[in-house]
């Protein structure tokens, strides 16, 4: 019996353990984003403690993303070589140490260094999660599985901003950073206990999707070199669109509470509470539209590429709503366009993060995830810095919201002209030993 046929016959895609993996990945991203959102919540406290300007705060917000971006391409190669479990255990320990270091930082230099270390530790999170979903879930369930971990990034803002904000107001910013550090080590223990590589957990089994044995070839295919993936139009198109999405995400992640407090003249406590509303709606849109609806329509026989492209492009079009925040004159008129923008992008995001395992074999999904996340982090660097400069120079947020609107338009063009149909890239792989 051929090996692919033998492997397929031994595996049932109803194996419940994969949903334990899905929830575990979601919990990890939730904790991960608590670490990230902590900085925007602590804006006023850090300004008072370290005497920094808006421009310096923008650079501090981007510090994490410098190392995060620098690690993306190497991270993809390392993930494909050593697997999700080993890389994630080490990276989680590093990001926990970084959060504790920030809590004890005596000055701006040490705090800045802690944010750089946090970027190194959290760099594998999304590529690793995308790779894990590709390994554990058949293609007909990947949108919802991806939505689980992707939506918790938004949920972290919805509950993290008010939770960490109230904690900060009660006990100070150092304790809030200490809390996220301890939470990170708690997740490390849970991950070590629960996560196993599928190839070791089921060494002779392979996923069957709704069409039969389509995943067999993807699991047995040799890895594609990074240099060759970087020349693929579909991969580059996905990376450009992903970067446009992430610019809006990080603009709101790092500046939304401060924007609301400064432009709408509300208290910091009120801004913490208002900030949670758009992110909560975004969480629901990511799960229900980008996850449940996409998988349901595909299982009912609709063209998978058409369904995914509709949600991807439609969500990006909603992202253009971010322009409305530039001219808001009340809390409601600010929150409505922001909610439309981030909710549409959140609905598209699970499709976006399912692309690594849909475009290439799982043996190369880590590298494609790294390419996409490298583009993401260039945006994550630019968004807080450019926003800080624009606010300091103009004392307004108009240009700060015009820039992401233009970027979203670029992302839509990239999806239309480069990504095209969402289907495997036709490319010959070199022998597995050549990762580059």
N, C-alpha and C positions, 0 to 999 in steps of 0.2 A: 504493500500500500504506500503511495507517495506520502512524504512527510507532511505536506500541507493538509492532505485529506485525513491523515491519521490524527493530526492535531485538532482539526475542526470537529471531528466526530466525538472527541472526548470532552468538549467544552459546552456548557449550557450558559447562555448569556443571562440567565435569571439569577446567577450567583449574587446573593445579597451583600456580600462583603464589599462590592464595589461602591455601594451607597455609603458605607462607613468611610471609605476613602474620600468620597465626594464631600461629606460633612466635615471630615478632618481638614481637607484643603480649605473649606470655607472658614473654619475657625481660625486657621493659620493666617489667612488674609485679613480677617477681622482684627486680630492682635497686631499684625503687621501695620495696618493703617492707623490703629490707635497711636503707635509710635510716631507716625508721620504727622497726624493731625495735631498732635500735642504742641507743635511749634506755633501754629497759627493761633491756637487758643491762648498761648502764653505771650502773645505779642506785646501787650502793654507792660506785663511784668518784666519781660526781658529788656524792653526799652528802658525801664526804670532802673533795673539792676546793672545793665552794661552801658547805658547812655548811648544808644545807637539811633541813627537816622533811618527814615524809610528806605533809602537806597541800601544801607548796610543790612537792614533786616531782609530786604530782597535777596541780597547775596548770601545771607545766612540761610534763608529758606532754600536756596539753590545748592548749598554746599553738599547736602545729602545726594543730590542728583548727579553731581560731577563724578563721584566714585561709582554710583549706581550705573551711570551710562558707560563709564570706562570698563566696567566688569561684564557688560552684557554679551559681547561677542565671545570672549573667553569662557563665560559661564555656559553658553550654549554648547560649546565643545566639551567642556567638563561634564555637563549633565549627560550628554550622549555617551560619554566614555564610562563614567562611574555610577550613573543612575541617580534617581530622585532621592532615595533614602539617605545615602552617604552625604551628598551635597547639602541637603536640607538640614540635617542634624548639625553640621558644622556652621552653616550660615545662620541658623536660628540662635545658636550659642553666641555668635559674634554680635548679632543685633541686640540681644539681651544685655550683653556687656556694654554696648554703646549707649543704651538707654540709662543704665546705672551710672555710667561715666558722666553723662549730661547732667544727671541729678546732683552730682558732687562737684561739677565744674566750678573752679574758683574765679574764673574770668572768661572773657569772650574767646580767647585763643583756644583754651581747652574745650569749651563748648563747641566751637567750630570743628575741632578735631573729632569730637564725639559724633557730630553729624556726618563727617566724612566716613567714619567707621560704620555708622548705621547704613550708609549707602552700600558699602561692601557686603555687609551681612544680609541685607534684604534684596540684593541684586538677583538671586536665583528664584525668587518667590513665584512670579508669574510664568516665566518659562518652565519652571519645574511643575507648576500646577497644570499648565497646558499639556506638558508631556505625560503627566500622570493620567490625565483624563483620556488622552489618546491611547494609553496602554490598557486602561481598565474598562472603558466604555465603548460599546459599538457606536457606529456613526449616527444611528437614529436616536441616541440618547445624549450625544455630546453637547448639544446646545443647552439643555437643562443642567447637565453636570457642570458645564463651564459657567452657567449663570449662577450656580450656587457659590462658587468662590469669587466670581467677579462682582456679584451683587453685595457681598459682604464688605467690599471696599467702599461702597456707598453707604451701607448700613453703619460702618464705623464712623462716618461723618455724621449720620443722623443721630446716633446715640452717643458717639464719642465726644462731639463738641460740647453738648450740654453737660454730659457726665464729667468730663475732664475740666470743663469750665467751672462748674460748681465746686469740684474738688480743689481747683486752683484758688478760687476765691475764699475757700474755707481754710486750706492748710498751706497754700503757696505753690509756686511752680516746681520747686525741687521735688516735692512729694508726688506731684502728678507724673513727673518723669520717672521717679522711683517706682510708682505703681505700674506703669507700662513695662518697666524692666522686669519686675517680678512676674507679671502676666506672661511675658515672653518666655521666661524659664519654665513656667507652668505648661505652656504649649509644647516646649521642647520635650518635656517628660511624656506628655500624651502622645506626641508624634513618634517618639522612640518606642513606645509601647505598642502602637497600633499599625504604623505604616510598614508594609512589606512591598518589595518589587514584585510585580505580577509574574515576571519570568521565573522568580524563585518560589513564589507562593503556589503557582500552577505551572511547573516547569514543562509540562507536556500538553498544555492546553492553549487555545487561542480563541479570541473573540469572534463570534458570528453575529453579523448584523442582520437587519431585516431582509436583506437581499441574499443571504446565505453566507458565503465564505469570502466576501470582499476584503476583509481585514487580514486574511492569511498572507497575501502578497505584501501588504504593508508591514507586517510583523517580520517577515523573512527577508525583506529587501535590505541590501547593504546601505550604510550611511552615505549621504551625498556630501561632498566636500564643501566647506564653508565658502571658499572662493567661487565655486560654481553657483551656489545658492544666491550669492550677492549679485549675480548677473541675470537672474530670472525676473522678468517683468511682473509677474504675479506677486512675487515676494516683495519687490520694491514698491509696487502699488499698495499692497497691504501695509507696508511700513510707513508710507507717507500718510495714508488715511489714519493710521493708528497714532501718528505723531500729532495730527490735527486734533483728534479727540483728546489726547492727553494734555494739550495746551490748555483747553478749556477746563479740564479736570483739575489741573494743578493751579490755575488761576483762582478757582473757587476754593480749592483745598487750603491754599496759603493766605488768601486775602479776603474771603467772604465775610468773616466776622468783623474785621477791621473796616471793610468797605461799608457795611451796613451801619456800623457805629458812627463812622465819620460823615457819611453822606446823608443819612436819615436822622442823625442827631438823637440816637437812642443810647441807652446805657449798655455797657459791655455785657452785663447779665442778660439783657433783652436780646442782644445780638447773638449770644450763644444759643438761646432758645429758638429764635427765628431761623438760624442757620440750619437747624436740624430738619426743617420742613421740606426743602427741596430735595435733600438727600434721601429722606424717607420715601417720597414719591418715586425717586430714581431707583431705589432698591426694589420696589414693587414692579416697576416697569421692566427692569432687567430680568427679574425672575419670571414674570408672567408673559411678557412679550418675547424677549430675547431667548428665554428658556422654554417654558411650557408650550407657548403657541407655535414656535418654530418647529419643535419636535413633533407636535401634534399634526401640523399641516403636512410635514414630510411623511409621517407614518400613514396618513390618509391618501398618499399617492401623488401629491403635488410635486412638481419638479424641485428637487432639493436646492439646486443652485438658485433658481428663481425666488424661492422663499427666502433664502438667506440674503440674497442681494437686495430684495425689497426692504427687509428689515434694516439691513446695513445702510443703504442709501437713504431710506426714509428717516432713520434715526439721525443721520448726519444732517439732513435738511432741517430737522428740529433744532439741531445745534446752532443754526444761524440765529435763533432767537436770543442768543447771548447779547446781540447788538442792542436789544431793548433796554438792557440794564444801564447803558451809557447815558440814557436820558430820563431815568426814573426820578420822580419827585416825591415818592412816598414808599413806605416799606412794602406795601402791596404791589405797587407798580414796578418795584425792583424784583420782588420774589417771583412774580408770575413769569416773566421772560427767562429768568434764571432756572426756574423749575422746568419750563418747557425744554430749554436747551439741555440741561443735564439729564432729564428723564429720557429724552430721545436718544441721546448718546449712550445712556445706560442700557436702553433696549438693544442698541446695536452692538454693544461691547461683547456680550457672550458669543455672538457670531464672529466678531473680530478675533476673539481669543480661541475660537475653535479652528481658525485657519491653519495654524501650524500643523495640526494632525490631519487636516483635510487636504492640504497642498502637497505634503511630502510624507514619506514613510516615517513611522514612529522613531526609527533609528536616527532621523535627522530633525525631528520636531523641536528638540531643544535648541538647535542652531537657528531655526526660523523664528522661534520665540525670542531668542536673543537679539536677532536682527530687528524685529518689531519693537522690542523693548529698548533697544539702543535709540531708535527714532523717538520713542516715547520720552526717554530721559533727556534728549536734547531739548524737547519742548518743556519738560519739567524744570530744566535749568533756565530756559529763556523766560518762561511765564512769570515767576516771582521777581526776577531781576528787572525785566522790562516794565512790569507793573510798578515796582518801587521807583524806578527812574521817572516814569511818566507822572506818577503822583507827586514826587518831589519837585519836578520841573513845572508842572502845570497846576498843581493843587486840585486836580480833577481826575475823574476816572474814565473820561470819554475815550481817549486813545487806548487806554488799557483794555477796553471791550471791543474796539474796532479791529485791533490786531488779530484776535482769535476768529473774528468773523471772516476775515480774508483767508486765514489759514484753513478754516472749514471748507471754504469754496475750493481751495487747492486740493483738499482731501477728496472732495466729491469728484473732481476731474480725474484724480488718480484712480479712484474706484471704477470710474466709467471707461477710462482708456487703457489702463494697465492691468488691473485685477481681472476684469472680465468675468467669465463664468468661474464659479467656485468649484474647481475640480482638480485632481492631482496634476502637478507639473510634470510634463513629459521630459524627463532628463535621465541620462545614463549616469549611474554612480560608478565611481572608481572603487578599487578594493577597500574593504572596511578599515584597514589600518591607516589610511590616509584621511585624517580628519579635516585637513585644510584644502 
